Amino acid sequence: MANETSYGDISPRTAAYAVKKLLKRGQAETVVDKFAQTVPVPANKSKKIVFRRYETLGKALTPLTEGVTPTAQKLTKTDVEATLQQYGGLAGLTDVVQDTHEDPVLNEMSDLIGEQAGETLEAIKIGILNASTNRFYCGGTDTATVAAPIDLSMLRMVNREFRRFRARKITQIIKAGPNIATEPVGASFILLGHSDLEADIREITGFVPVEKYSGLKPVSEFEVGKVENFRVILTSMFEPELQAGASSADYLSNGVKPSAAAKADVYTMIAIARDSYAFTPFAGKNAATISVLNPGRISKSDPLGQRGYVGWKAWMAGAILQDTWLANIECTATAQF
């Protein structure tokens, strides 16, 4: 998980421990990765990475002729290219970090930079998904006219479009952990959005809260329930466009209930089907490296050896693979129930 040229002046064992903590904390902050097609960062390659989708084979409608082998069909693939970018952060230390697993400062810093890494990459990935051109507007025809919360009719409209374009339900997710692995889940589409929308989601006819699932395991700690074919996951990472919608006194405006009609905040909920997008995963040996420079090193810039640092860096790339298998639903948040 780290190599001798990247983790600074701590031992390989401690560096591996710190990276493991970073990954664990970082993965706890994310949900988007769970439902992505994943392509690991290639070693010793260019900054370009290719995400691939294979197209459905055409129907075989011609009857077979006895003793005659039918013509083999060729697979058709669609490649989407993205550029790997490197991201990272650095935090200063004002106390000595001992080279030991039990050191509270290194433990705390590993948690904090892990949280920063997870939230940073999650925000970037949400931005990629928000670029989808397959958009739906609750109560309006564009962002400026959005004037209603999400409801059952909107979800059924998105579901109908998914089925029309042969989008498949998600049946496996990326398993949390230092290695790249998957685990099976109940077939469904996924609906991601901001936690401000939870009250509106719970008002939708037919909503089933997660605590009332029968034989269905939640796919995320942030899952609140399901509506028909959609399982709903809400976190504060899906930030709204403040005061971007139509004027009303009923919906949140700049994060609060307005005293009079004001432009509503617009929230984007992202409905996703299987293989609709791809990312390099926040897991595996090339996911992230951690660097630690203990205080106590004397140099011209730090003659008393007072400063130290803990930092992280990671390569990331992502892309939408099929726009019609991903839908951005713009809606408002009811201010008061």
C-alpha positions as CSV (number, residue, x, y, z in Angstrom):
1,M,0.0,0.0,0.0
2,A,3.0,2.3,0.3
3,N,6.6,2.1,-0.8
4,E,9.9,3.2,0.6
5,T,10.0,6.4,-1.5
6,S,6.5,7.6,-0.6
7,Y,5.8,7.3,3.0
8,G,8.5,9.5,4.5
9,D,10.4,8.6,7.7
10,I,8.2,5.9,9.3
11,S,8.7,2.2,8.9
12,P,7.0,0.2,6.2
13,R,4.9,-1.6,8.8
14,T,3.6,1.7,10.3
15,A,3.1,3.2,6.9
16,A,0.9,0.2,5.8
17,Y,-1.1,0.5,9.0
18,A,-1.6,4.3,8.4
19,V,-2.7,3.7,4.8
20,K,-5.2,1.0,5.9
21,K,-6.7,3.5,8.4
22,L,-6.9,6.1,5.7
23,L,-8.7,3.8,3.3
24,K,-11.1,2.6,6.0
25,R,-12.1,6.2,7.0
26,G,-12.1,7.4,3.4
27,Q,-14.5,4.6,2.3
28,A,-16.8,5.4,5.2
29,E,-17.4,8.8,3.7
30,T,-18.4,7.6,0.2
31,V,-21.4,6.0,-1.5
32,V,-20.8,6.7,-5.2
33,D,-18.0,4.2,-5.6
34,K,-20.2,1.3,-4.4
35,F,-22.2,1.3,-7.6
36,A,-19.5,2.0,-10.2
37,Q,-17.9,-0.2,-12.8
38,T,-14.3,-0.1,-11.6
39,V,-11.0,-0.1,-13.5
40,P,-7.9,-0.2,-11.3
41,V,-5.2,2.4,-11.9
42,P,-2.7,0.8,-14.4
43,A,0.9,0.6,-13.2
44,N,3.6,2.4,-15.3
45,K,1.2,3.5,-17.9
46,S,0.2,6.9,-19.4
47,K,-2.3,9.2,-17.7
48,K,-5.0,8.0,-20.1
49,I,-7.4,5.3,-18.9
50,V,-10.1,3.5,-20.9
51,F,-13.5,2.5,-19.5
52,R,-15.3,-0.1,-21.6
53,R,-18.9,-1.1,-22.2
54,Y,-20.0,-4.0,-24.3
55,E,-23.2,-3.5,-26.3
56,T,-26.1,-6.0,-26.3
57,L,-26.1,-8.5,-29.1
58,G,-28.9,-8.2,-31.7
59,K,-31.8,-10.7,-31.7
60,A,-31.2,-14.0,-33.4
61,L,-34.5,-14.2,-35.3
62,T,-33.5,-16.4,-38.2
63,P,-34.3,-20.1,-37.7
64,L,-31.3,-22.5,-37.7
65,T,-30.8,-24.7,-40.7
66,E,-30.1,-28.4,-40.0
67,G,-26.3,-29.0,-40.1
68,V,-25.4,-25.4,-40.8
69,T,-23.5,-23.4,-38.2
70,P,-24.9,-19.9,-37.8
71,T,-22.7,-16.9,-38.5
72,A,-20.9,-15.8,-35.3
73,Q,-21.8,-12.4,-34.1
74,K,-19.1,-10.0,-33.2
75,L,-19.1,-8.2,-29.8
76,T,-19.5,-4.4,-30.1
77,K,-17.8,-2.3,-27.5
78,T,-17.9,1.3,-26.6
79,D,-14.7,2.9,-25.1
80,V,-14.8,6.0,-23.0
81,E,-11.4,7.6,-22.3
82,A,-10.6,9.6,-19.2
83,T,-7.5,11.3,-17.9
84,L,-6.0,10.3,-14.6
85,Q,-5.6,13.2,-12.2
86,Q,-3.8,13.2,-8.9
87,Y,-5.3,14.7,-5.8
88,G,-3.9,15.1,-2.3
89,G,-3.8,17.0,1.0
90,L,-1.3,17.9,3.7
91,A,-1.7,18.5,7.4
92,G,0.9,19.9,9.7
93,L,2.0,18.4,13.0
94,T,3.0,20.4,16.1
95,D,3.8,17.4,18.2
96,V,6.2,14.4,17.8
97,V,4.8,11.4,16.0
98,Q,6.4,8.2,17.4
99,D,6.9,5.4,15.0
100,T,4.3,3.1,16.6
101,H,0.8,1.9,15.9
102,E,-0.4,3.1,19.3
103,D,0.6,6.7,18.8
104,P,-2.5,8.9,19.2
105,V,-1.3,11.7,17.0
106,L,-0.7,9.4,14.0
107,N,-4.0,7.6,14.6
108,E,-5.9,10.9,14.7
109,M,-4.1,12.3,11.6
110,S,-4.7,9.1,9.7
111,D,-8.4,9.4,10.5
112,L,-8.6,13.1,9.5
113,I,-6.8,12.8,6.3
114,G,-8.7,9.7,5.5
115,E,-11.9,11.7,5.9
116,Q,-10.5,14.5,3.8
117,A,-9.5,12.0,1.0
118,G,-12.9,10.3,1.0
119,E,-14.9,13.5,0.9
120,T,-12.6,15.1,-1.7
121,L,-12.9,12.2,-4.1
122,E,-16.6,11.8,-3.5
123,A,-17.2,15.4,-4.4
124,I,-15.2,15.1,-7.6
125,K,-17.1,11.9,-8.6
126,I,-20.5,13.5,-7.8
127,G,-19.5,16.4,-10.1
128,I,-18.8,13.9,-12.9
129,L,-22.3,12.3,-12.5
130,N,-23.9,15.7,-12.3
131,A,-22.7,16.4,-15.8
132,S,-25.2,14.0,-17.2
133,T,-27.4,15.5,-19.9
134,N,-30.3,13.1,-19.0
135,R,-32.2,15.4,-16.7
136,F,-35.7,15.6,-15.2
137,Y,-37.2,18.7,-13.5
138,C,-39.8,18.4,-10.8
139,G,-42.6,20.9,-11.5
140,G,-40.6,22.7,-14.2
141,T,-38.8,22.4,-17.5
142,D,-35.4,23.6,-16.5
143,T,-33.4,24.4,-13.3
144,A,-34.9,28.0,-13.0
145,T,-38.5,26.6,-13.0
146,V,-38.0,23.7,-10.6
147,A,-40.9,24.0,-8.2
148,A,-41.8,20.7,-6.6
149,P,-40.2,17.9,-4.4
150,I,-39.6,14.5,-5.9
151,D,-42.6,12.2,-6.0
152,L,-43.8,8.8,-7.1
153,S,-44.8,10.0,-10.6
154,M,-41.3,11.3,-11.3
155,L,-39.7,8.1,-10.1
156,R,-42.0,6.1,-12.3
157,M,-41.1,8.3,-15.3
158,V,-37.4,7.6,-14.7
159,N,-38.0,3.9,-14.2
160,R,-39.9,3.8,-17.5
161,E,-37.0,5.5,-19.3
162,F,-34.5,3.1,-17.8
163,R,-36.5,0.1,-18.9
164,R,-37.0,1.6,-22.4
165,F,-33.3,1.9,-22.8
166,R,-32.7,-1.6,-21.4
167,A,-30.9,-0.4,-18.3
168,R,-30.2,-3.2,-15.9
169,K,-30.7,-3.2,-12.1
170,I,-27.7,-3.2,-9.9
171,T,-27.1,-6.7,-8.4
172,Q,-23.7,-6.3,-6.9
173,I,-21.7,-3.5,-5.2
174,I,-18.1,-2.8,-4.4
175,K,-17.3,-4.2,-1.0
176,A,-15.6,-2.0,1.5
177,G,-12.0,-2.9,2.2
178,P,-8.4,-2.5,1.1
179,N,-8.9,-4.9,-1.8
180,I,-11.1,-4.6,-4.9
181,A,-14.0,-7.0,-4.4
182,T,-17.8,-7.2,-4.9
183,E,-20.7,-8.6,-3.0
184,P,-24.2,-9.4,-4.2
185,V,-27.3,-7.3,-3.4
186,G,-31.0,-7.4,-4.1
187,A,-31.7,-6.2,-7.7
188,S,-32.7,-2.5,-7.8
189,F,-32.0,0.8,-9.2
190,I,-30.2,3.3,-6.8
191,L,-31.3,6.8,-6.0
192,L,-28.7,9.1,-4.4
193,G,-29.3,12.5,-2.9
194,H,-28.9,15.0,-0.1
195,S,-30.1,14.2,3.4
196,D,-32.3,17.4,3.3
197,L,-34.7,15.4,1.1
198,E,-35.4,12.6,3.6
199,A,-38.7,14.0,4.7
200,D,-40.0,14.3,1.1
201,I,-38.8,10.8,0.3
202,R,-40.7,9.4,3.3
203,E,-43.9,11.1,2.1
204,I,-43.8,9.2,-1.2
205,T,-46.6,6.7,-1.4
206,G,-45.3,3.2,-1.0
207,F,-42.1,4.2,0.7
208,V,-40.6,1.3,2.8
209,P,-38.1,2.4,5.5
210,V,-34.9,0.4,5.8
211,E,-35.9,-0.9,9.2
212,K,-38.9,-2.6,7.7
213,Y,-37.0,-4.5,5.0
214,S,-37.9,-8.2,4.9
215,G,-34.9,-10.3,3.9
216,L,-33.3,-7.3,2.2
217,K,-29.9,-6.1,3.4
218,P,-29.1,-2.4,3.2
219,V,-26.3,-1.5,0.7
220,S,-25.1,1.4,2.7
221,E,-25.3,2.8,6.2
222,F,-26.8,5.9,4.6
223,E,-29.7,4.0,3.0
224,V,-33.1,5.2,4.3
225,G,-35.5,2.9,2.4
226,K,-36.9,2.0,-1.0
227,V,-39.7,3.1,-3.3
228,E,-40.8,0.5,-5.8
229,N,-37.6,-0.2,-7.9
230,F,-35.4,2.4,-6.2
231,R,-33.3,2.1,-3.1
232,V,-32.6,5.5,-1.6
233,I,-29.3,6.6,-0.1
234,L,-28.9,10.1,1.3
235,T,-25.8,12.0,2.5
236,S,-24.8,15.6,3.0
237,M,-22.3,15.3,0.1
238,F,-24.9,16.1,-2.6
239,E,-24.9,19.8,-2.2
240,P,-27.8,21.9,-3.7
241,E,-27.7,24.9,-6.0
242,L,-28.8,27.6,-3.6
243,Q,-31.8,29.8,-4.7
244,A,-31.7,28.4,-8.2
245,G,-35.3,27.4,-8.6
246,A,-38.7,29.0,-8.8
247,S,-40.0,31.3,-6.1
248,S,-42.0,29.8,-3.3
249,A,-42.5,30.1,0.5
250,D,-42.9,26.3,0.9
251,Y,-39.4,25.1,0.0
252,L,-35.9,25.6,1.5
253,S,-34.2,28.7,0.2
254,N,-30.6,29.3,1.1
255,G,-30.9,26.4,3.5
256,V,-33.8,27.7,5.6
257,K,-37.6,28.2,5.4
258,P,-38.2,31.6,3.8
259,S,-40.5,34.1,5.5
260,A,-41.9,35.1,2.1
261,A,-41.7,33.7,-1.4
262,A,-38.1,33.3,-2.4
263,K,-36.2,31.3,-5.0
264,A,-36.0,27.7,-3.9
265,D,-32.8,25.7,-3.5
266,V,-32.5,23.0,-6.2
267,Y,-31.3,19.5,-5.2
268,T,-30.1,17.0,-7.7
269,M,-31.0,13.4,-7.0
270,I,-29.0,10.9,-9.1
271,A,-30.8,7.7,-10.2
272,I,-28.4,5.0,-11.5
273,A,-28.5,1.7,-13.2
274,R,-25.8,-1.0,-13.6
275,D,-22.7,0.0,-15.6
276,S,-23.9,3.6,-16.1
277,Y,-20.5,5.0,-14.9
278,A,-17.0,4.0,-14.0
279,F,-14.3,5.1,-11.7
280,T,-10.9,4.1,-10.6
281,P,-11.6,2.6,-7.1
282,F,-10.5,4.0,-3.8
283,A,-9.1,0.6,-2.9
284,G,-6.2,-1.6,-3.9
285,K,-2.5,-1.0,-3.8
286,N,-2.5,2.0,-6.2
287,A,-5.5,3.7,-4.5
288,A,-3.6,6.0,-2.1
289,T,-0.3,6.6,-0.5
290,I,0.4,8.3,2.8
291,S,3.4,10.4,3.7
292,V,4.6,11.2,7.2
293,L,7.4,13.5,8.1
294,N,8.1,13.4,11.8
295,P,9.0,16.6,13.7
296,G,12.5,16.7,14.9
297,R,14.3,16.8,11.5
298,I,16.7,19.8,11.5
299,S,17.0,21.7,8.2
300,K,17.5,25.3,7.1
301,S,13.8,25.8,6.8
302,D,13.2,24.2,10.2
303,P,16.4,24.7,12.3
304,L,14.8,23.5,15.5
305,G,13.0,20.5,14.0
306,Q,9.6,21.8,15.2
307,R,7.4,20.8,12.2
308,G,6.1,17.6,10.8
309,Y,3.5,16.7,8.2
310,V,1.0,13.9,7.3
311,G,-0.3,13.9,3.8
312,W,-2.1,11.7,1.2
313,K,-2.3,11.5,-2.5
314,A,-4.3,9.4,-4.9
315,W,-4.9,9.0,-8.6
316,M,-8.5,9.2,-9.8
317,A,-10.4,9.2,-13.1
318,G,-14.0,8.6,-14.0
319,A,-16.6,8.9,-16.7
320,I,-20.3,8.3,-17.6
321,L,-20.5,5.2,-19.7
322,Q,-24.2,5.4,-20.8
323,D,-26.1,8.6,-20.2
324,T,-29.5,7.0,-20.6
325,W,-28.7,4.6,-17.7
326,L,-28.2,7.6,-15.3
327,A,-30.8,10.3,-14.6
328,N,-30.3,13.6,-12.8
329,I,-33.6,14.6,-11.1
330,E,-33.8,18.2,-10.0
331,C,-36.2,18.9,-7.2
332,T,-36.9,21.1,-4.2
333,A,-36.9,20.3,-0.4
334,T,-40.1,21.0,1.5
335,A,-39.2,23.5,4.2
336,Q,-41.7,22.3,6.9
337,F,-44.0,19.4,7.5
